[in-house]
Amino acid sequence: MIPSGLPDFDRRATQYDSHAAPQREAASWLAEWLPEQIPAPALELGAGTGLFTRHLAARTRGLVACDVAPRMVQIGRNSLPEVAWSVAEASHPPGPPGYRSIFSCSLMQWIPDPRETLRAWHRLAAPGAQLISGWFVRGTLAGFYAVCPDAAPFRWRTGDEWIELLQEAGWRSVRSETRTFARRHASAVAMLREMHRAGTVVPHRFGAGRLRHVLRRYDETNREDDGLQTTFAFLRVEAVRL
Ligand SMILES: C[S@@+](CC[C@H](N)C(=O)[O-])C[C@H]1O[C@@H](n2cnc3c(N)ncnc32)[C@H](O)[C@@H]1O
């Protein structure tokens, strides 16, 4: 069962692919760093419906892909049956130990205790294993959080903070880079609707009145003639298990 207080990925699973434009763009950008042949066995955490998994599946036959949301996993399994799918919390990935490659895309910002989770991946990784992972960092939805700082469902970390966390968990960063993606929406309501449909909103955090007020302020402070631009900052990292 998915604990409450988490985003809505499971309930919105069938809509995810049609409304996850920033995640799709991020997955393609992260895939640029994949080797032509991925050393197996390989593990992907938070695989969702498989937006990034398809890049991995084209480069290895020994891939295990998991996600905590059963309906996301079901969609992934249907579209990529050659991958071994399973429902799993990122902090308790399936064994056995000895993975030579570990991946995740657009997952890490959601993890409540990333240091512990990265340690769990470290325990399952073979010495010298490669981690290629990317996730959203501070700067994402910056305009929105400027008008409503308490809307953030977690503390956004900077790229430098994340690299330090990786080191502490036993991963040495080989290279890392942050890029900003922009999305344009007709209004703040349209932006939030897209995020809802992708499942990236934690439900019921605000009452309707407060939400209307915040969206109006976001519109007032950010909207231009051709709509409103929302930014997403994405960090990609390649690291090696120490
Ligand atoms: C934004 S989606 C990204 C999915 C996919 N990797 C992609 O690039 O489109 C985040 C995914 O992480 C999963 N997720 C969130 N927290 C998780 C956790 N603690 N353990 C495992 N999966 C988690 C969600 O269910 C969701 O499928």
The ligand as an SDF file (V2000), in Angstrom:
LIG
                    3D

 27 29  0  0  0  0  0  0  0  0999 V2000
    8.3040   11.5090  -11.5900 C   0  0  0  0  0  0  0  0  0  0  0  0
    8.0520    9.7810  -11.6170 S   0  0  0  0  0  0  0  0  0  0  0  0
    9.4300    9.2620  -12.6050 C   0  0  0  0  0  0  0  0  0  0  0  0
    9.1580    7.9500  -13.2710 C   0  0  0  0  0  0  0  0  0  0  0  0
   10.1850    7.5460  -14.3160 C   0  0  0  0  0  0  0  0  0  0  0  0
   11.4730    7.2400  -13.7340 N   0  0  0  0  0  0  0  0  0  0  0  0
   10.3200    8.6190  -15.3650 C   0  0  0  0  0  0  0  0  0  0  0  0
   11.4510    9.0570  -15.6290 O   0  0  0  0  0  0  0  0  0  0  0  0
    9.2990    9.0040  -15.9390 O   0  0  0  0  0  0  0  0  0  0  0  0
    8.5950    9.3180   -9.9910 C   0  0  0  0  0  0  0  0  0  0  0  0
    8.3680    7.8430   -9.7290 C   0  0  0  0  0  0  0  0  0  0  0  0
    8.9900    7.5170   -8.4960 O   0  0  0  0  0  0  0  0  0  0  0  0
    8.1510    6.6490   -7.7850 C   0  0  0  0  0  0  0  0  0  0  0  0
    8.4790    6.7790   -6.3680 N   0  0  0  0  0  0  0  0  0  0  0  0
    8.2820    7.8620   -5.5740 C   0  0  0  0  0  0  0  0  0  0  0  0
    8.7390    7.6050   -4.3340 N   0  0  0  0  0  0  0  0  0  0  0  0
    9.2310    6.3360   -4.3660 C   0  0  0  0  0  0  0  0  0  0  0  0
    9.8530    5.5000   -3.4060 C   0  0  0  0  0  0  0  0  0  0  0  0
   10.0430    5.9090   -2.1520 N   0  0  0  0  0  0  0  0  0  0  0  0
   10.2490    4.2550   -3.7930 N   0  0  0  0  0  0  0  0  0  0  0  0
   10.0700    3.8390   -5.0580 C   0  0  0  0  0  0  0  0  0  0  0  0
    9.4720    4.5680   -6.0180 N   0  0  0  0  0  0  0  0  0  0  0  0
    9.0700    5.8150   -5.6720 C   0  0  0  0  0  0  0  0  0  0  0  0
    6.7400    7.0860   -8.1330 C   0  0  0  0  0  0  0  0  0  0  0  0
    5.7940    6.0770   -7.9020 O   0  0  0  0  0  0  0  0  0  0  0  0
    6.9030    7.4570   -9.5970 C   0  0  0  0  0  0  0  0  0  0  0  0
    6.6110    6.3840  -10.4340 O   0  0  0  0  0  0  0  0  0  0  0  0
  1  2  1  0
  2  3  1  0
  2 10  1  0
  3  4  1  0
  4  5  1  0
  5  6  1  0
  5  7  1  0
  7  8  2  0
  7  9  1  0
 10 11  1  0
 11 12  1  0
 11 26  1  0
 12 13  1  0
 13 14  1  0
 13 24  1  0
 14 15  1  0
 14 23  1  0
 15 16  2  0
 16 17  1  0
 17 18  1  0
 17 23  2  0
 18 19  1  0
 18 20  2  0
 20 21  1  0
 21 22  2  0
 22 23  1  0
 24 25  1  0
 24 26  1  0
 26 27  1  0
M  CHG  2   2   1   9  -1
M  END
$$$$
